[in-house]
Amino acid sequence: MPRTSGSPRPARGSRGDPYGIGVVGPFLAPLLSLVGLLVVAVVTAFALTGQVPFLGSPGGGGGGGNAAPGRTPSPSAPPDVNPAIQIPGSLVYVKAGNIWIQSGNVARQLTNTGRDSQPTWSPDGSWVYFIETRETKGKFPEDGIVKNYDLQYPILTRVHPDGSGRQAVLSGLYKTGPGNIYTWFWFILDPAVSPDGTQLAVVSDGPDPTRSDVVLQFIDLGTKQLTNPELPENPPLGQQDPAWRPDGSSILYVLNARNGNAGAPAIWQYNLTTKKTTPFTTAGYTGPAWSPDGRYVAAVRTTSLGTDVVVLNAKGAQVARVTTDGQSWGPTWSPDGTQLAFLRLSGVTVDLQLATLQRAANGDVSVVKIDPLTTFSGLDGNSRPAWWGPALPPAVSPSPAASPAASPAESPSPS
């Protein structure tokens, strides 16, 4: 829903916090209420609506886990990868604002600005798209008074996986007023490249942040133009977490909502042919990620115990709970669809875990094992990993005849 005022959002808002609730960092805890948000003090984008909160800084600091008291991971040290695990393809993740690529059991640094986050692959593996955050001074009128601001604004950026060809694709810096004398910014979050590589889905309040909430939009990579499909929302909570179906026919996203003071986000589906939206899950699910064959969706389930990684079928019914620790999030599928890499909080440091799955002919999914991919590395919790590689047919085990798939119950209705 367009804003009715020309005033910007409060200056305390940051690149990952469109509504001025807090800043982004690497601590995970369940989102239960506004009181809970005040306890943890800082949160990720759209935290008020159900996204998991993080404590700390984007630099990935903080200690914990099995480390001695007072020990913290070094932001400058490479991630401590598990030498026993060979990663097929290439997995990208973020530490201290820098992107790393792991192949096999070797991680190498891709960027070195200390300002990069939210990496994702192009379908052909030729580009890594991500968000760079820059700082500048700005001024903008609010209630008729021009005020000065320290701004952190996003640049949608891409780079080849060998580190060459870094390009700024689209800036969120916003100029307006007579002679463009006023400077503000609009958000660019959660980039996801379409299967045909021609456009990106993002969540943004651009190109005019005074007239839009942070909602699902599309960026044409040829023209660099934003298109807003104007999907139903619960103003001003917006949307987040776009995920393309592998065949490009539809896209999943999170519709943010509240149940009293508690967040009640749910995953919805937008059909690009019919232009219709339908609920995909009940309330309490975020972070969807399609399996390479389109049969499953990994997601994050928020309960009173925390956040856990789950697997849903293509109709949105939960078929497996991958974790039960209440401290896991950010799943991404392996190229063959038999494994999930995800982030987990250990103490107050964030690391990657690898779940090996068994998929049965009747659609059931079970967890074979979970191994640590990194140890005490202090990864950035606001950037989910992304995995690319040649797609392979998933292994399927024999099983009894499939039972009827459950359909999602009613989700919060957008206003």
Residue pairs with C-beta under 8 A, 6 or more apart in sequence:
1 213
1 233
1 235
1 236
2 211
2 212
3 210
3 211
3 212
3 213
5 210
6 141
6 210
7 140
7 141
7 142
7 143
7 210
8 140
8 142
8 184
8 209
8 210
9 18
9 19
9 20
9 209
10 20
11 20
11 147
11 149
11 150
12 20
13 19
13 20
14 22
14 23
14 24
14 152
15 24
15 131
15 133
15 152
15 153
15 154
15 187
15 189
16 23
16 24
16 44
16 45
16 117
16 189
16 382
17 23
17 24
17 43
17 44
17 45
17 47
18 45
18 46
18 187
18 189
18 205
18 213
18 214
18 238
19 46
19 48
19 236
21 37
21 42
21 43
21 47
21 48
22 37
22 41
22 42
22 43
22 47
22 53
23 42
23 57
23 58
24 42
24 43
24 44
24 45
24 54
24 58
24 117
24 382
25 42
25 54
25 55
25 56
25 57
25 58
25 62
25 381
25 382
26 54
26 55
26 56
26 57
26 58
26 60
26 61
26 62
26 349
26 350
26 378
26 379
26 380
26 381
26 382
27 40
27 53
27 54
27 55
27 56
27 62
27 345
27 348
27 350
27 381
28 52
28 53
28 54
28 306
28 307
28 327
28 328
28 329
28 343
28 344
28 345
28 350
28 381
29 36
29 40
29 52
29 53
29 55
29 306
29 345
30 36
30 52
30 302
30 303
30 304
30 305
30 306
30 307
30 326
31 37
31 43
31 47
31 50
31 51
31 52
31 53
31 262
31 263
31 302
32 262
32 304
33 260
33 261
33 262
34 48
34 261
35 261
36 53
37 43
37 47
37 48
37 53
40 53
40 55
41 55
42 53
42 54
42 55
42 56
43 51
43 53
43 54
44 51
44 52
44 53
44 54
44 381
44 382
45 51
45 187
45 189
45 190
45 203
45 214
45 240
45 382
46 214
46 237
46 238
46 240
46 254
46 256
46 265
47 53
47 263
48 237
48 256
48 258
48 263
49 237
49 238
49 240
49 256
49 257
49 258
49 263
49 264
49 265
50 254
50 256
50 257
50 263
50 264
50 265
50 283
50 284
50 286
50 302
51 240
51 254
51 263
51 265
51 286
52 286
52 300
52 302
52 307
52 329
54 381
54 382
55 62
55 348
56 62
56 348
56 381
58 96
58 97
58 117
58 380
58 382
59 75
59 96
59 97
59 114
59 380
60 73
60 75
60 94
60 95
60 96
60 97
60 350
60 377
60 378
60 379
60 380
61 72
61 73
61 75
61 96
61 378
62 72
62 73
62 348
62 349
62 378
63 69
63 70
63 71
63 72
63 73
63 347
63 348
63 349
64 346
64 347
64 348
64 349
65 346
65 347
65 349
65 351
65 375
65 376
66 346
66 347
66 376
67 347
67 349
67 376
72 349
72 378
73 349
73 376
73 377
73 378
74 378
75 95
75 96
75 378
76 96
77 377
78 100
78 107
78 109
79 93
79 95
79 100
79 102
79 107
79 374
79 377
79 379
80 374
80 375
80 376
80 377
81 102
81 105
81 106
81 107
81 373
81 374
82 105
82 371
82 372
82 373
82 374
82 375
83 105
84 105
84 371
85 105
85 354
85 371
85 373
86 104
86 105
87 102
87 103
87 104
87 105
87 373
88 334
88 335
88 336
88 389
89 103
89 334
89 335
89 387
89 388
89 389
89 390
90 101
90 102
90 103
90 121
90 125
90 161
90 387
90 388
90 389
91 101
91 102
91 103
91 332
91 341
91 352
91 373
91 385
91 386
91 387
91 388
92 99
92 100
92 101
92 102
92 110
92 119
92 120
92 121
92 128
92 385
92 386
92 387
92 388
93 99
93 100
93 102
93 119
93 352
93 379
93 380
93 383
93 385
93 386
94 100
94 116
94 117
94 118
94 119
94 379
94 380
94 383
95 377
95 378
95 379
95 380
96 114
96 378
96 380
97 113
97 114
97 115
97 116
97 117
97 380
98 109
98 110
98 111
98 112
98 113
98 114
98 116
99 109
99 110
99 111
99 116
99 119
99 128
99 130
100 107
100 108
100 109
100 110
101 107
101 108
101 110
101 128
101 161
102 108
102 373
110 128
110 159
110 161
110 163
111 130
111 159
111 163
111 166
113 132
115 132
115 133
115 134
116 130
116 131
116 132
116 133
116 157
117 130
117 131
117 133
117 380
117 382
117 383
118 130
118 131
118 189
118 190
118 191
118 382
118 383
118 384
119 128
119 129
119 130
119 383
119 386
120 128
120 129
120 130
120 191
120 192
120 193
120 386
121 127
121 128
121 129
121 193
121 386
121 387
121 388
122 128
122 129
122 158
122 193
122 197
123 193
123 194
123 195
123 196
123 197
124 197
125 161
125 388
125 389
126 160
126 161
127 158
127 159
127 160
127 161
127 193
128 158
128 159
128 160
128 161
128 386
129 156
129 157
129 158
129 169
129 191
129 193
129 200
130 157
130 158
130 159
130 191
131 154
131 155
131 156
131 157
131 188
131 189
131 191
132 154
132 155
132 157
132 168
133 152
133 153
133 154
133 155
134 152
134 153
134 154
134 155
135 150
135 151
135 152
135 153
136 151
136 153
136 173
136 183
137 148
137 149
137 150
137 151
137 183
138 148
138 149
138 150
138 151
138 182
138 183
138 184
138 185
139 146
139 147
139 148
139 149
139 181
139 182
139 183
140 146
140 147
140 149
140 182
140 183
140 184
141 147
141 177
141 182
146 182
149 184
151 183
151 184
151 185
152 185
153 171
153 172
153 173
153 185
154 171
154 172
154 185
154 187
154 188
154 189
155 168
155 169
155 170
155 171
155 172
155 188
156 168
156 169
156 170
156 171
156 172
156 188
156 191
156 200
156 202
156 219
157 166
157 167
157 168
157 169
158 165
158 166
158 167
158 169
159 165
159 166
159 167
169 219
169 221
169 224
170 188
170 219
170 224
172 185
172 186
172 187
172 188
172 204
172 206
173 183
173 185
174 183
174 184
174 185
174 186
174 206
174 207
174 208
174 209
175 182
175 183
176 182
176 184
176 208
184 209
185 209
186 204
186 205
186 206
186 207
186 208
186 209
187 203
187 204
187 205
187 206
187 209
187 214
188 202
188 204
188 206
189 202
189 203
189 204
189 214
189 240
190 201
190 202
190 203
190 240
190 241
190 242
191 200
191 201
191 202
192 200
192 201
192 202
192 242
192 243
192 244
192 251
193 199
193 200
193 244
194 200
194 201
194 244
194 248
195 244
195 245
195 246
195 247
195 248
196 248
197 221
198 220
198 221
198 222
199 218
199 219
199 220
199 221
200 218
200 219
200 221
201 216
201 217
201 218
201 219
201 242
201 244
201 251
201 253
202 216
202 217
202 218
202 219
202 242
203 214
203 215
203 216
203 217
203 238
203 239
203 240
203 241
203 242
203 253
204 212
204 214
204 215
204 217
204 226
205 212
205 213
205 214
205 215
205 238
206 212
206 217
206 226
207 226
212 228
213 233
213 235
213 236
213 237
213 238
214 238
214 239
214 240
215 228
215 231
215 233
215 238
215 239
216 228
216 229
216 231
216 239
216 242
216 251
216 253
216 270
217 226
217 227
217 228
217 229
218 226
218 227
218 229
219 225
219 226
219 227
220 227
229 270
229 275
231 239
231 253
231 255
231 268
231 270
231 277
231 414
232 255
232 277
232 414
232 415
233 239
233 255
233 256
233 414
233 415
234 255
234 256
234 257
234 258
234 412
234 414
234 415
235 415
237 256
237 257
237 258
238 256
239 253
239 254
239 255
239 256
240 253
240 254
240 256
240 265
240 286
241 252
241 253
241 254
241 267
241 286
241 287
241 288
242 251
242 252
242 253
243 251
243 252
243 253
243 288
243 289
243 290
243 297
244 251
244 290
245 251
245 252
245 290
245 294
246 290
246 291
246 292
246 293
246 294
247 294
248 272
249 271
249 272
249 273
250 269
250 270
250 271
250 272
251 269
251 270
251 272
252 267
252 268
252 269
252 270
252 280
252 288
252 290
252 297
253 267
253 268
253 269
253 270
253 288
254 265
254 266
254 267
254 268
254 285
254 286
254 287
254 288
255 265
255 266
255 267
255 268
255 411
255 412
255 414
256 263
256 265
257 263
257 264
257 265
257 266
257 283
257 411
257 412
257 414
258 264
259 283
259 412
263 302
264 283
264 284
264 412
265 283
265 284
265 285
265 286
265 302
266 279
266 280
266 281
266 282
266 283
266 284
266 285
266 411
266 412
267 279
267 280
267 281
267 285
267 286
267 288
267 297
267 299
267 316
268 277
268 278
268 279
268 280
268 411
269 277
269 278
269 279
269 280
270 276
270 277
271 277
271 278
279 316
279 408
279 410
279 411
280 288
280 297
280 312
280 316
280 408
281 299
281 312
281 316
281 408
281 411
282 408
282 409
282 410
282 411
283 411
283 412
284 301
284 302
284 303
285 299
285 300
285 301
285 302
285 310
285 312
286 299
286 300
286 302
287 298
287 299
287 300
287 329
287 330
287 331
287 384
288 297
288 298
288 299
288 312
289 297
289 298
289 299
289 331
289 332
289 333
290 296
290 297
290 333
291 297
291 298
291 333
291 337
291 394
292 333
292 335
292 336
292 337
292 391
292 394
293 337
293 393
293 394
294 314
295 313
295 314
295 337
295 363
296 311
296 312
296 313
296 314
296 319
296 337
296 359
296 365
297 311
297 312
297 313
297 314
297 316
298 309
298 310
298 311
298 312
298 322
298 331
298 332
298 333
298 340
298 342
299 309
299 310
299 311
299 312
299 331
300 307
300 308
300 309
300 310
300 328
300 329
300 330
300 331
301 307
301 308
301 309
301 310
301 318
301 321
303 326
305 326
306 325
306 326
306 327
307 326
307 327
307 328
307 329
308 321
308 322
308 323
308 324
308 325
308 326
308 328
309 321
309 322
309 323
309 328
309 329
309 331
309 340
309 342
309 355
310 318
310 320
310 321
310 322
311 318
311 319
311 320
311 321
311 322
311 340
311 357
311 365
312 318
312 319
313 319
313 363
313 405
315 405
315 406
315 407
315 408
316 407
316 408
317 405
317 406
317 407
317 408
319 363
319 364
319 365
320 357
320 364
320 365
320 366
320 367
322 328
322 331
322 340
322 342
322 355
322 357
322 367
322 370
323 342
323 344
323 353
323 355
323 370
325 344
327 344
327 345
327 346
328 342
328 343
328 344
328 345
328 353
329 342
329 343
329 381
329 384
330 342
330 343
330 381
330 383
330 384
330 385
331 340
331 341
331 342
331 384
332 340
332 341
332 342
332 384
332 385
332 386
332 387
333 339
333 340
333 387
334 340
334 341
334 387
334 389
335 387
335 388
335 389
335 390
335 391
335 392
336 391
336 392
336 393
336 394
336 395
337 359
337 394
338 356
338 357
338 359
338 394
338 395
339 354
339 355
339 356
339 357
340 354
340 355
340 357
341 352
341 353
341 354
341 355
341 373
341 385
341 387
342 352
342 353
342 355
342 384
342 385
343 350
343 351
343 352
343 353
343 379
343 381
343 384
343 385
344 350
344 351
344 352
344 353
345 381
346 376
349 376
349 377
349 378
350 377
350 378
350 379
350 380
350 381
351 372
351 373
351 374
351 375
351 376
351 377
351 379
352 372
352 373
352 374
352 377
352 379
352 385
353 370
353 371
353 372
353 373
354 370
354 371
354 372
354 373
355 367
355 369
355 370
356 367
356 368
356 369
356 370
356 371
357 365
357 366
357 367
357 368
358 365
358 366
358 367
358 368
358 395
358 397
359 365
359 394
359 395
359 396
359 397
360 366
360 396
360 397
360 398
360 399
361 396
361 397
361 398
361 399
361 402
362 399
362 400
362 401
362 402
362 403
363 402
363 405
364 399
